Amino acid sequence: MNLIRNKLCAFLQDENGPTAVEYAVMVALIIVVSIAAITTLGTKVSSTFSNTATRITTATTAS
């Protein structure tokens, strides 16, 4: 009986499991924020290149 009690106490005092879960949640949040930032930045960069290409084409055909 002491062996079971000791193992149960050791399991309850072990903090490796919750720490791993916390790290996994932090990594997941970082990934979500990174994807959102990259998507937003990609859209803005694409828009900027499209506007620049349009202006170059307009300037070339006007002269």
C-alpha positions as CSV (number, residue, x, y, z in Angstrom):
1,M,0.0,0.0,0.0
2,N,2.9,2.3,0.8
3,L,4.3,1.8,-2.7
4,I,1.0,2.9,-4.4
5,R,0.7,5.9,-2.0
6,N,4.3,6.9,-2.7
7,K,3.9,6.7,-6.5
8,L,0.7,8.7,-6.3
9,C,2.3,11.4,-4.3
10,A,5.3,11.5,-6.7
11,F,2.9,11.8,-9.6
12,L,1.0,14.6,-8.1
13,Q,4.1,16.5,-7.2
14,D,5.7,16.1,-10.6
15,E,5.4,19.4,-12.6
16,N,6.8,18.2,-16.0
17,G,3.4,17.5,-17.5
18,P,1.8,20.9,-16.8
19,T,5.0,22.6,-17.9
20,A,5.0,20.8,-21.2
21,V,1.3,21.7,-21.7
22,E,2.0,25.4,-20.9
23,Y,4.9,25.4,-23.5
24,A,2.7,23.8,-26.1
25,V,0.0,26.5,-25.6
26,M,2.6,29.2,-25.8
27,V,4.0,27.7,-29.0
28,A,0.5,27.4,-30.5
29,L,-0.3,31.1,-29.7
30,I,3.0,32.2,-31.2
31,I,2.2,30.2,-34.4
32,V,-1.3,31.7,-34.7
33,V,0.1,35.3,-34.2
34,S,2.9,34.6,-36.7
35,I,0.5,33.3,-39.4
36,A,-1.8,36.3,-38.9
37,A,1.1,38.7,-39.2
38,I,2.5,37.0,-42.3
39,T,-0.9,36.9,-43.9
40,T,-1.5,40.6,-43.3
41,L,2.0,41.6,-44.4
42,G,1.7,39.4,-47.5
43,T,-1.6,41.1,-48.5
44,K,-0.1,44.6,-48.0
45,V,3.1,43.8,-49.9
46,S,1.1,42.2,-52.8
47,S,-1.1,45.4,-52.9
48,T,2.0,47.6,-53.0
49,F,3.6,45.6,-55.8
50,S,0.4,45.7,-57.8
51,N,0.1,49.5,-57.4
52,T,3.7,49.9,-58.4
53,A,3.3,47.7,-61.5
54,T,0.2,49.6,-62.5
55,R,1.9,53.0,-62.2
56,I,4.9,51.8,-64.2
57,T,2.7,50.4,-66.9
58,T,0.7,53.7,-67.0
59,A,3.8,55.8,-67.0
60,T,5.3,53.7,-69.9
61,T,2.2,53.8,-72.1
62,A,1.7,57.5,-71.4
63,S,5.1,58.6,-72.8
